[in-house]
Amino acid sequence: MSVGQRHRVALAQVFMKEPEVAILDEPTGTIDAITKKSIADSIVSARNNLHSTIIIITHDNNFAMNVCDRIAYMDEGKIKRIEELKR
């Protein structure tokens, strides 16, 4: 399987369990832009359909801006700013 396919399978395994809270660490770390869009759509869909809280840890600000409702910016392990995004 490709890296993108492995990411999608891992997400499917998490969301099949219908968790109340899921923590995703760099869910798009090493994948291409098309697969990144697919994963972003899957995360948003899961959040809306399962009513889950999804915590995403990422260095990709664009991905976070497209997927998240709220972003906490951290520096040296401390939250420096929290930003609410309008949807």
C-alpha positions, 0 to 999 in steps of 0.5 A: 500500500502507498503511504496515502492508502495506509493513512486512509486505512488508519483513519478508517480504523479509528472512525469505525470505533465511533470515538467520542474523542480522537487524537490524530498526530500529523495525519497528513505528514508525508502525503501528496496534495490530492490525498491530503484533500481526501483525508481532510474531507474524511476528517470533517465528515467523520466529525460531523457524522459522528459528533466526535471531538478530533484533536489534530496535531500538525505543523501544516497550518493550511490543513488546520485552517481547512479542517479545524474549528479552533486552532491552538498555537504552541511554542515550547510546549505552551499554548500561546494563542487560541483562534476560533475559525468561522465556519 
